[in-house]
Amino acid sequence: MRKLAAGNWKMNGTAADLVQVQALITAHPAPGCDVLLCPPVSLLSRMADLAAGSAVQVGGQDCHPQGSGAHTGDISAQMLLDAGAHHVILGHSERRADHGETDALVRAKAQAALAAGLCAIVCVGELESQRDAGQTLAVIGAQLAASLPDAVPDAANLVIAYEPVWAIGTGRTPTLTEVGEVHAFIRAAIIARYGEAAQAMRLLYGGSVKPSNAAEIFAVPHVDGALVGGASLTAADFGAIVAALAKA
């Protein structure tokens, strides 16, 4: 499978920041791995136009489970597709915490994304208190069971991102052994759920991934790429992570 370097811009970026996308495209015309940027929806169409014909794909940060209707402020999977998106991030811990998103809602959104033809990147991860209590695998297992759709027609269109909540934006990361343990657990869980087709589902690690630690993280078995936050905002930092992944 091709590795995936995915950047989540979160609530950052205006039109002036699109120069970073152009710089990334120029510096990595054939990166050797898939490259994805997920900007705020205000930039989605413009970034998609800028990236057209390049190695960089564009995605959304969330979608509504319904295709249309009276849902002020929301965006549907079909709208993301229409704006030029190929992927959508779902169930990020910040959505779960800030907006009270449940596993059941994340699952409904994933089903909507797949039905629309988007690749769904479903996020799972434990709190620091859960890690300290030795509950990590139980928490991840429960999230996988309840957040993932039952049917996945194309395994390449479901990506799972493991993001320990306590590592996001903190500069802290789990040990490589801990990352490997969780990723191996996730791989076994999805094979049990979907069969051997799950071998083709990419597993991303997220949580303070930066140029200085990317290479060692990408050497861990079952780590098929990264979901990068702050380091994806600049072409220099994200490009270094892309280059590390291409070499992995």
C-alpha positions in Angstrom: 0.0 0.0 0.0 1.1 3.6 -0.5 1.9 5.5 2.7 -0.1 8.6 3.6 1.1 11.9 5.0 -2.0 13.8 6.0 -2.0 17.3 7.4 -4.8 18.7 9.5 -4.8 22.5 9.5 -7.5 22.6 12.1 -8.9 26.2 12.6 -5.8 27.8 11.0 -5.1 29.5 7.7 -6.3 32.2 5.4 -5.8 32.8 1.7 -2.3 34.2 2.4 -1.3 30.8 3.7 -1.9 29.0 0.4 1.7 30.0 -0.5 2.7 27.1 1.8 0.7 24.7 -0.4 2.4 26.0 -3.6 5.8 25.7 -1.9 5.0 22.1 -0.9 3.8 21.2 -4.4 7.0 22.7 -5.9 9.3 21.0 -3.5 7.7 17.6 -3.8 6.4 17.1 -7.3 6.6 13.2 -7.0 6.9 12.6 -3.3 6.8 8.7 -3.3 3.8 8.6 -0.9 0.3 10.1 -0.9 0.1 13.6 0.5 -3.1 15.1 1.9 -3.9 18.5 3.3 -7.2 19.2 5.2 -7.8 22.9 5.5 -10.7 24.7 7.1 -13.7 24.6 4.8 -13.2 28.3 3.9 -10.0 27.3 2.0 -11.1 24.0 0.7 -12.1 24.9 -2.8 -9.3 27.3 -3.4 -6.7 24.8 -2.1 -8.2 22.1 -4.3 -7.9 24.4 -7.4 -4.3 25.2 -6.5 -3.4 21.5 -6.0 -5.2 20.2 -9.1 -2.8 18.1 -11.2 -0.2 17.9 -8.4 0.6 15.1 -5.9 -1.2 16.9 -3.1 -4.8 15.9 -2.4 -7.3 17.9 -0.3 -9.8 16.8 2.3 -12.3 18.1 4.8 -12.1 18.1 8.6 -15.6 16.9 9.3 -19.0 16.2 7.6 -22.6 15.8 8.6 -24.2 12.3 8.4 -27.1 13.7 6.3 -26.7 14.7 2.7 -28.6 18.0 3.0 -31.2 19.7 5.1 -31.7 22.2 7.9 -28.3 21.9 9.6 -27.0 25.4 9.9 -23.2 25.6 9.9 -22.7 22.0 8.8 -21.4 20.6 5.6 -22.2 17.3 3.9 -19.9 14.7 2.4 -21.3 15.5 -1.0 -20.5 19.2 -0.5 -16.9 18.3 0.4 -16.7 16.2 -2.8 -18.1 19.0 -4.8 -15.5 21.4 -3.4 -12.7 19.2 -4.5 -12.1 17.0 -1.4 -11.0 13.4 -1.7 -10.9 12.6 2.1 -12.5 13.7 5.3 -11.2 13.5 8.9 -13.9 12.1 11.3 -14.1 11.7 15.1 -11.0 13.8 15.9 -10.6 14.1 19.6 -11.1 17.8 19.4 -14.5 17.2 17.8 -15.3 14.5 20.3 -14.4 16.8 23.2 -15.5 20.2 21.9 -18.7 19.1 20.2 -19.7 16.0 22.2 -19.4 13.7 19.3 -20.1 10.1 20.2 -18.8 6.9 18.5 -22.3 6.4 17.0 -22.2 9.8 15.4 -18.7 9.2 14.1 -19.9 5.9 12.6 -22.8 7.6 10.9 -20.5 10.3 9.4 -18.1 7.6 8.2 -21.0 5.8 6.5 -22.0 9.1 4.8 -18.5 9.8 3.7 -18.0 6.3 2.1 -21.4 6.5 0.4 -20.4 9.8 -1.1 -17.1 8.4 -2.4 -14.8 10.1 0.1 -12.0 8.3 1.9 -12.9 8.4 5.7 -10.1 9.0 8.2 -11.5 7.9 11.5 -9.6 9.0 14.6 -9.3 7.0 17.8 -7.2 7.7 20.9 -7.1 7.5 24.7 -6.9 10.3 27.4 -3.9 10.5 29.6 -5.9 9.2 32.6 -6.9 6.2 30.5 -3.3 5.6 29.5 -2.1 5.9 33.1 -4.8 3.4 34.2 -3.7 0.8 31.7 -7.0 1.1 29.7 -5.5 2.1 26.4 -6.3 -1.0 24.4 -9.8 -1.3 25.9 -10.6 2.3 25.0 -9.2 1.9 21.5 -11.1 -1.4 21.0 -14.4 0.1 22.1 -13.9 3.2 19.8 -13.1 0.9 16.8 -16.1 -1.3 17.5 -18.5 1.6 17.7 -17.0 4.2 15.3 -16.3 2.1 12.2 -19.0 1.2 9.7 -20.0 -2.4 9.3 -19.5 -2.4 5.5 -16.5 -1.0 3.7 -16.8 -1.7 0.0 -13.2 -0.5 -0.7 -10.6 -1.0 2.0 -8.5 1.8 0.6 -11.3 4.2 1.5 -11.1 3.6 5.3 -8.1 5.0 7.1 -7.7 4.8 10.9 -5.7 7.4 12.8 -4.4 6.6 16.2 -4.0 9.9 18.1 -3.3 9.6 21.8 -5.2 12.7 23.1 -2.5 13.6 25.6 0.1 13.8 22.8 -1.8 16.1 20.5 0.0 19.5 20.3 1.9 18.8 23.6 5.3 17.8 22.2 4.9 14.5 24.1 4.7 11.2 22.2 4.3 7.6 23.4 7.3 5.4 23.2 7.9 3.6 19.9 7.0 0.3 21.7 3.7 1.9 22.9 2.9 3.1 19.3 3.7 -0.3 17.9 1.5 -2.1 20.5 -1.5 0.1 19.6 -1.0 -0.1 15.9 -0.6 -3.9 16.0 -3.8 -4.1 18.1 -5.7 -2.0 15.6 -4.5 -4.1 12.7 -5.7 -7.3 14.5 -9.0 -5.7 15.4 -9.9 -4.6 11.9 -8.8 -7.9 10.3 -11.1 -9.7 12.8 -13.8 -7.2 11.7 -13.3 -7.0 8.0 -11.1 -10.0 7.0 -7.9 -9.9 5.1 -9.1 -6.9 3.1 -8.1 -4.9 6.3 -4.5 -5.4 5.5 -5.0 -2.7 2.9 -6.4 -0.2 5.4 -3.8 2.4 6.3 -3.1 3.1 9.9 -1.8 6.6 10.7 -0.1 7.8 13.9 -0.9 11.3 15.1 0.2 13.3 18.1 3.2 15.7 18.0 4.6 14.3 14.8 7.4 16.5 13.6 10.5 16.4 11.4 12.7 15.4 14.3 10.8 12.2 15.2 9.1 11.3 12.0 11.6 8.8 10.7 11.6 6.7 13.9 7.9 6.7 14.1 7.5 5.6 10.5 9.9 2.6 11.2 7.3 1.1 13.6 5.4 -1.9 12.1 1.8 -1.1 11.0 2.4 2.6 10.9 1.4 3.5 7.4 1.8 7.3 7.7 0.9 10.2 9.9 -1.9 12.6 10.7 0.0 15.8 11.4 -1.3 18.9 13.1 0.8 22.1 13.6 3.7 20.8 11.5 1.5 20.6 8.4 1.0 24.4 8.3 4.4 25.1 6.7 5.9 23.6 3.6 9.3 23.2 5.3 8.1 21.1 8.3 5.5 19.1 6.4 7.8 18.5 3.5 10.4 17.0 5.8 7.8 14.7 7.2 6.7 13.7 3.7 10.3 13.0 2.8 10.8 10.9 5.9 7.7 8.8 5.0 8.7 8.3 1.4 12.0 6.8 2.7 10.3 4.6 5.3 
